[in-house]
């Protein structure tokens, strides 16, 4: 099997890092011009919650990989 027994921690690490990076970039660099029907900025509260969830998931997965 691809990556053996460590597949799930790697997937959680990738998902958590993507949550942190994607939502962080949405807050730091909003689109220059919003399209019709879209928000001009990402909602700050939701983005911060998603960054926190992604950070916890990434740290947990990294700890699982290092410990195991």
Residue pairs with C-beta under 8 A, 6 or more apart in sequence:
1 7
3 10
5 68
6 65
6 68
9 61
9 64
9 65
9 68
10 61
10 65
12 57
12 58
12 60
12 61
12 64
13 57
13 58
13 61
13 62
13 65
15 54
15 57
16 53
16 54
16 55
16 56
16 57
16 58
16 59
16 60
16 61
17 54
17 58
18 54
19 50
19 51
19 53
19 54
19 55
19 57
19 58
20 51
20 54
20 55
20 58
23 42
23 47
23 48
23 50
23 51
23 54
24 47
24 51
26 42
26 47
27 41
27 42
27 44
27 47
27 48
30 40
30 41
30 42
31 38
31 40
34 40
